[in-house]
Amino acid sequence: MDARRSEGKELNPLEKRLLERLVQRQGSIIELTEQIASDLQQQMAPPEGPEIVPKEPEGENSPSETSPGEGG
């Protein structure tokens, strides 16, 4: 198609329709890409408000890992 344009020739109706569809799809892809970027930006943003740190249940990370009666 670029060769025809550089030679000054017109596109036939089928080529014109194909080109129009490609342009429409390209627009849709750009819109989707922008939406994905926006969604990712929102997900990656730090939370607004006090940060809530989950408490670890007691006993799981206790300093002694051996059970009574073991060792020795």
The first five atom37 places (N, CA, C, CB, O) and aatype in JSON, in Angstrom:
{
  "aatype": [12, 3, 0, 1, 1, 15, 6, 7, 11, 6, 10, 2, 14, 10, 6, 11, 1, 10, 10, 6, 1, 10, 19, 5, 1, 5, 7, 15, 9, 9, 6, 10, 16, 6, 5, 9, 0, 15, 3, 10, 5, 5, 5, 12, 0, 14, 14, 6, 7, 14, 6, 9, 19, 14, 11, 6, 14, 6, 7, 6, 2, 15, 14, 15, 6, 16, 15, 14, 7, 6, 7, 7],
  "atom_mask": [
    [1, 1, 1, 1, 1],
    [1, 1, 1, 1, 1],
    [1, 1, 1, 1, 1],
    [1, 1, 1, 1, 1],
    [1, 1, 1, 1, 1],
    [1, 1, 1, 1, 1],
    [1, 1, 1, 1, 1],
    [1, 1, 1, 0, 1],
    [1, 1, 1, 1, 1],
    [1, 1, 1, 1, 1],
    [1, 1, 1, 1, 1],
    [1, 1, 1, 1, 1],
    [1, 1, 1, 1, 1],
    [1, 1, 1, 1, 1],
    [1, 1, 1, 1, 1],
    [1, 1, 1, 1, 1],
    [1, 1, 1, 1, 1],
    [1, 1, 1, 1, 1],
    [1, 1, 1, 1, 1],
    [1, 1, 1, 1, 1],
    [1, 1, 1, 1, 1],
    [1, 1, 1, 1, 1],
    [1, 1, 1, 1, 1],
    [1, 1, 1, 1, 1],
    [1, 1, 1, 1, 1],
    [1, 1, 1, 1, 1],
    [1, 1, 1, 0, 1],
    [1, 1, 1, 1, 1],
    [1, 1, 1, 1, 1],
    [1, 1, 1, 1, 1],
    [1, 1, 1, 1, 1],
    [1, 1, 1, 1, 1],
    [1, 1, 1, 1, 1],
    [1, 1, 1, 1, 1],
    [1, 1, 1, 1, 1],
    [1, 1, 1, 1, 1],
    [1, 1, 1, 1, 1],
    [1, 1, 1, 1, 1],
    [1, 1, 1, 1, 1],
    [1, 1, 1, 1, 1],
    [1, 1, 1, 1, 1],
    [1, 1, 1, 1, 1],
    [1, 1, 1, 1, 1],
    [1, 1, 1, 1, 1],
    [1, 1, 1, 1, 1],
    [1, 1, 1, 1, 1],
    [1, 1, 1, 1, 1],
    [1, 1, 1, 1, 1],
    [1, 1, 1, 0, 1],
    [1, 1, 1, 1, 1],
    [1, 1, 1, 1, 1],
    [1, 1, 1, 1, 1],
    [1, 1, 1, 1, 1],
    [1, 1, 1, 1, 1],
    [1, 1, 1, 1, 1],
    [1, 1, 1, 1, 1],
    [1, 1, 1, 1, 1],
    [1, 1, 1, 1, 1],
    [1, 1, 1, 0, 1],
    [1, 1, 1, 1, 1],
    [1, 1, 1, 1, 1],
    [1, 1, 1, 1, 1],
    [1, 1, 1, 1, 1],
    [1, 1, 1, 1, 1],
    [1, 1, 1, 1, 1],
    [1, 1, 1, 1, 1],
    [1, 1, 1, 1, 1],
    [1, 1, 1, 1, 1],
    [1, 1, 1, 0, 1],
    [1, 1, 1, 1, 1],
    [1, 1, 1, 0, 1],
    [1, 1, 1, 0, 1]
  ],
  "atom_positions": [
    [[0.82, -1.19, 0.0], [0.0, 0.0, 0.0], [0.87, 1.25, 0.0], [-0.94, 0.0, 1.2], [0.54, 2.25, -0.64]],
    [[1.98, 1.19, 0.73], [2.88, 2.35, 0.74], [3.45, 2.62, -0.64], [4.01, 2.15, 1.74], [3.64, 3.77, -1.03]],
    [[3.73, 1.54, -1.4], [4.27, 1.71, -2.74], [3.26, 2.41, -3.64], [4.67, 0.35, -3.35], [3.62, 3.29, -4.42]],
    [[2.0, 2.04, -3.53], [0.96, 2.69, -4.34], [0.84, 4.17, -3.98], [-0.4, 1.98, -4.16], [0.67, 5.02, -4.85]],
    [[0.92, 4.45, -2.68], [0.78, 5.83, -2.25], [1.94, 6.67, -2.77], [0.7, 5.92, -0.71], [1.75, 7.8, -3.2]],
    [[3.15, 6.1, -2.74], [4.31, 6.85, -3.22], [4.27, 7.04, -4.73], [5.61, 6.14, -2.81], [4.83, 8.0, -5.26]],
    [[3.62, 6.12, -5.43], [3.48, 6.25, -6.89], [2.29, 7.11, -7.27], [3.34, 4.87, -7.53], [2.1, 7.41, -8.45]],
    [[1.49, 7.53, -6.29], [0.34, 8.37, -6.57], [-0.9, 7.61, -7.0], [0.0, 0.0, 0.0], [-1.85, 8.21, -7.49]],
    [[-0.9, 6.29, -6.83], [-2.07, 5.49, -7.21], [-3.05, 5.41, -6.05], [-1.64, 4.07, -7.66], [-2.65, 5.44, -4.89]],
    [[-4.32, 5.3, -6.38], [-5.38, 5.18, -5.37], [-5.49, 3.74, -4.88], [-6.73, 5.66, -5.94], [-5.15, 2.8, -5.6]],
    [[-5.96, 3.59, -3.66], [-6.24, 2.27, -3.13], [-7.61, 1.82, -3.63], [-6.19, 2.26, -1.57], [-8.51, 2.64, -3.81]],
    [[-7.75, 0.52, -3.86], [-9.07, 0.03, -4.27], [-9.98, -0.05, -3.04], [-8.95, -1.36, -4.96], [-9.48, 0.03, -1.92]],
    [[-11.28, -0.21, -3.23], [-12.22, -0.21, -2.09], [-11.89, -1.26, -1.03], [-13.62, -0.44, -2.59], [-12.06, -1.0, 0.17]],
    [[-11.44, -2.43, -1.44], [-11.1, -3.48, -0.48], [-9.91, -3.04, 0.39], [-10.78, -4.8, -1.21], [-9.92, -3.22, 1.6]],
    [[-8.91, -2.46, -0.24], [-7.75, -1.98, 0.5], [-8.13, -0.85, 1.46], [-6.65, -1.51, -0.46], [-7.61, -0.77, 2.57]],
    [[-9.03, 0.02, 1.02], [-9.47, 1.12, 1.88], [-10.2, 0.58, 3.12], [-10.39, 2.07, 1.1], [-9.96, 1.04, 4.23]],
    [[-11.09, -0.41, 2.91], [-11.81, -1.0, 4.04], [-10.85, -1.69, 5.0], [-12.86, -2.0, 3.54], [-10.98, -1.58, 6.22]],
    [[-9.88, -2.4, 4.42], [-8.9, -3.08, 5.25], [-8.11, -2.07, 6.09], [-7.94, -3.91, 4.38], [-7.88, -2.28, 7.28]],
    [[-7.71, -0.99, 5.47], [-6.96, 0.04, 6.17], [-7.8, 0.68, 7.27], [-6.48, 1.11, 5.18], [-7.29, 0.94, 8.36]],
    [[-9.07, 0.93, 7.0], [-9.97, 1.5, 8.02], [-10.11, 0.56, 9.21], [-11.35, 1.79, 7.41], [-10.08, 1.01, 10.36]],
    [[-10.25, -0.73, 8.94], [-10.37, -1.7, 10.04], [-9.09, -1.75, 10.86], [-10.68, -3.1, 9.48], [-9.14, -1.82, 12.09]],
    [[-7.96, -1.71, 10.19], [-6.69, -1.74, 10.92], [-6.55, -0.52, 11.82], [-5.51, -1.81, 9.94], [-6.08, -0.62, 12.95]],
    [[-6.95, 0.64, 11.3], [-6.86, 1.87, 12.1], [-7.79, 1.78, 13.31], [-7.22, 3.1, 11.24], [-7.41, 2.2, 14.41]],
    [[-9.0, 1.23, 13.12], [-9.93, 1.07, 14.24], [-9.36, 0.13, 15.3], [-11.29, 0.54, 13.75], [-9.45, 0.4, 16.49]],
    [[-8.78, -0.97, 14.85], [-8.21, -1.94, 15.79], [-7.02, -1.34, 16.53], [-7.79, -3.22, 15.07], [-6.83, -1.58, 17.72]],
    [[-6.23, -0.56, 15.81], [-5.09, 0.08, 16.45], [-5.58, 1.02, 17.55], [-4.24, 0.86, 15.4], [-4.98, 1.08, 18.63]],
    [[-6.66, 1.75, 17.29], [-7.23, 2.63, 18.31], [-7.7, 1.85, 19.52], [0.0, 0.0, 0.0], [-7.5, 2.27, 20.65]],
    [[-8.33, 0.7, 19.28], [-8.81, -0.14, 20.38], [-7.63, -0.65, 21.21], [-9.63, -1.32, 19.85], [-7.7, -0.69, 22.44]],
    [[-6.57, -1.05, 20.54], [-5.38, -1.55, 21.24], [-4.78, -0.45, 22.1], [-4.34, -2.08, 20.24], [-4.37, -0.69, 23.23]],
    [[-4.72, 0.76, 21.56], [-4.17, 1.89, 22.32], [-5.03, 2.16, 23.55], [-4.08, 3.15, 21.43], [-4.5, 2.39, 24.64]],
    [[-6.35, 2.14, 23.39], [-7.25, 2.37, 24.53], [-7.06, 1.3, 25.6], [-8.71, 2.39, 24.06], [-6.99, 1.62, 26.79]],
    [[-6.98, 0.04, 25.18], [-6.78, -1.04, 26.15], [-5.44, -0.91, 26.87], [-6.86, -2.4, 25.45], [-5.36, -1.13, 28.08]],
    [[-4.41, -0.54, 26.13], [-3.09, -0.37, 26.73], [-3.11, 0.74, 27.77], [-2.04, -0.06, 25.64], [-2.53, 0.6, 28.85]],
    [[-3.78, 1.84, 27.45], [-3.89, 2.95, 28.41], [-4.67, 2.52, 29.65], [-4.55, 4.16, 27.75], [-4.32, 2.92, 30.76]],
    [[-5.71, 1.73, 29.46], [-6.51, 1.26, 30.6], [-5.68, 0.33, 31.49], [-7.78, 0.53, 30.11], [-5.74, 0.42, 32.71]],
    [[-4.92, -0.56, 30.87], [-4.06, -1.47, 31.63], [-3.02, -0.68, 32.42], [-3.36, -2.49, 30.69], [-2.77, -0.96, 33.59]],
    [[-2.41, 0.32, 31.77], [-1.41, 1.15, 32.45], [-2.03, 1.87, 33.64], [-0.8, 2.17, 31.47], [-1.41, 1.97, 34.7]],
    [[-3.23, 2.38, 33.47], [-3.92, 3.09, 34.55], [-4.22, 2.13, 35.71], [-5.22, 3.73, 34.04], [-4.01, 2.47, 36.87]],
    [[-4.72, 0.95, 35.38], [-5.02, -0.04, 36.42], [-3.77, -0.45, 37.18], [-5.68, -1.28, 35.79], [-3.79, -0.56, 38.41]],
    [[-2.68, -0.67, 36.47], [-1.43, -1.05, 37.12], [-0.92, 0.07, 38.02], [-0.37, -1.42, 36.08], [-0.41, -0.18, 39.11]],
    [[-1.05, 1.29, 37.55], [-0.6, 2.43, 38.34], [-1.38, 2.52, 39.65], [-0.75, 3.74, 37.53], [-0.81, 2.8, 40.7]],
    [[-2.68, 2.27, 39.58], [-3.5, 2.29, 40.79], [-3.12, 1.15, 41.74], [-4.99, 2.19, 40.43], [-3.08, 1.34, 42.95]],
    [[-2.83, -0.02, 41.18], [-2.46, -1.16, 42.02], [-1.1, -0.96, 42.68], [-2.45, -2.44, 41.19], [-0.89, -1.4, 43.81]],
    [[-0.19, -0.3, 41.98], [1.17, -0.12, 42.49], [1.27, 1.07, 43.44], [2.14, 0.07, 41.33], [2.26, 1.2, 44.16]],
    [[0.28, 1.94, 43.45], [0.31, 3.13, 44.3], [0.23, 2.73, 45.77], [-0.85, 4.09, 43.94], [-0.46, 1.77, 46.12]],
    [[0.93, 3.46, 46.62], [0.85, 3.14, 48.05], [-0.56, 3.43, 48.56], [1.89, 3.95, 48.86], [-1.23, 4.31, 48.05]],
    [[-0.99, 2.69, 49.57], [-2.34, 2.91, 50.1], [-2.47, 4.31, 50.7], [-2.69, 1.85, 51.15], [-1.52, 4.85, 51.26]],
    [[-3.67, 4.87, 50.57], [-3.91, 6.2, 51.14], [-4.39, 6.04, 52.57], [-4.96, 6.99, 50.3], [-5.49, 5.5, 52.74]],
    [[-3.74, 6.41, 53.54], [-4.2, 6.22, 54.9], [-3.18, 5.42, 55.67], [0.0, 0.0, 0.0], [-2.14, 5.03, 55.13]],
    [[-3.47, 5.17, 56.94], [-2.48, 4.46, 57.76], [-2.26, 3.04, 57.24], [-2.93, 4.42, 59.22], [-3.2, 2.33, 56.89]],
    [[-1.01, 2.68, 57.21], [-0.67, 1.34, 56.74], [-1.0, 0.34, 57.83], [0.84, 1.24, 56.34], [-0.64, 0.53, 59.0]],
    [[-1.67, -0.71, 57.46], [-2.06, -1.75, 58.42], [-1.11, -2.92, 58.26], [-3.55, -2.2, 58.21], [-1.04, -3.55, 57.21]],
    [[-0.36, -3.2, 59.33], [0.59, -4.31, 59.31], [-0.07, -5.5, 59.97], [1.93, -3.93, 60.02], [-0.47, -5.42, 61.13]],
    [[-0.19, -6.61, 59.26], [-0.83, -7.78, 59.87], [0.01, -8.34, 61.01], [-1.08, -8.87, 58.82], [1.24, -8.42, 60.9]],
    [[-0.65, -8.72, 62.09], [0.05, -9.3, 63.23], [0.35, -10.76, 62.93], [-0.77, -9.17, 64.53], [-0.46, -11.48, 62.34]],
    [[1.53, -11.19, 63.37], [1.87, -12.6, 63.22], [1.32, -13.34, 64.42], [3.41, -12.8, 63.08], [1.42, -12.86, 65.55]],
    [[0.74, -14.5, 64.19], [0.22, -15.28, 65.33], [1.36, -15.64, 66.28], [-0.48, -16.56, 64.84], [2.46, -15.99, 65.86]],
    [[1.07, -15.55, 67.58], [2.1, -15.86, 68.56], [2.43, -17.34, 68.55], [1.64, -15.43, 69.96], [1.56, -18.19, 68.32]],
    [[3.69, -17.64, 68.78], [4.09, -19.03, 68.88], [4.69, -19.59, 67.6], [0.0, 0.0, 0.0], [5.46, -20.54, 67.66]],
    [[4.35, -19.03, 66.45], [4.89, -19.59, 65.21], [6.37, -19.27, 65.05], [4.1, -19.06, 64.01], [7.14, -20.11, 64.6]],
    [[6.76, -18.07, 65.39], [8.15, -17.66, 65.23], [8.8, -17.43, 66.59], [8.25, -16.38, 64.38], [9.48, -16.43, 66.8]],
    [[8.6, -18.35, 67.5], [9.18, -18.21, 68.83], [10.68, -18.45, 68.76], [8.52, -19.2, 69.83], [11.16, -19.15, 67.87]],
    [[11.44, -17.85, 69.7], [12.9, -17.97, 69.64], [13.41, -19.39, 69.76], [13.52, -17.14, 70.73], [14.4, -19.74, 69.11]],
    [[12.77, -20.24, 70.58], [13.26, -21.61, 70.7], [12.47, -22.51, 69.76], [13.15, -22.11, 72.16], [11.25, -22.56, 69.81]],
    [[13.2, -23.21, 68.92], [12.54, -24.06, 67.94], [12.46, -25.51, 68.4], [13.26, -23.98, 66.61], [11.82, -26.33, 67.74]],
    [[13.09, -25.83, 69.52], [13.06, -27.22, 69.99], [11.91, -27.41, 70.96], [14.4, -27.6, 70.66], [11.59, -26.51, 71.74]],
    [[11.31, -28.54, 70.92], [10.21, -28.87, 71.83], [10.79, -29.28, 73.17], [9.31, -30.0, 71.24], [11.94, -29.72, 73.25]],
    [[10.01, -29.14, 74.22], [10.51, -29.6, 75.53], [10.84, -31.08, 75.48], [9.46, -29.32, 76.64], [10.1, -31.89, 74.92]],
    [[11.96, -31.43, 76.08], [12.35, -32.83, 76.09], [13.34, -33.16, 74.99], [0.0, 0.0, 0.0], [14.03, -34.17, 75.06]],
    [[13.43, -32.29, 73.96], [14.4, -32.54, 72.89], [15.72, -31.89, 73.27], [13.89, -32.01, 71.52], [15.77, -31.03, 74.15]],
    [[16.75, -32.28, 72.62], [18.05, -31.66, 72.84], [18.76, -32.29, 74.02], [0.0, 0.0, 0.0], [18.13, -32.85, 74.91]],
    [[20.1, -32.19, 74.0], [20.83, -32.67, 75.15], [21.54, -33.89, 74.97], [0.0, 0.0, 0.0], [22.19, -34.37, 75.91]]
  ]
}
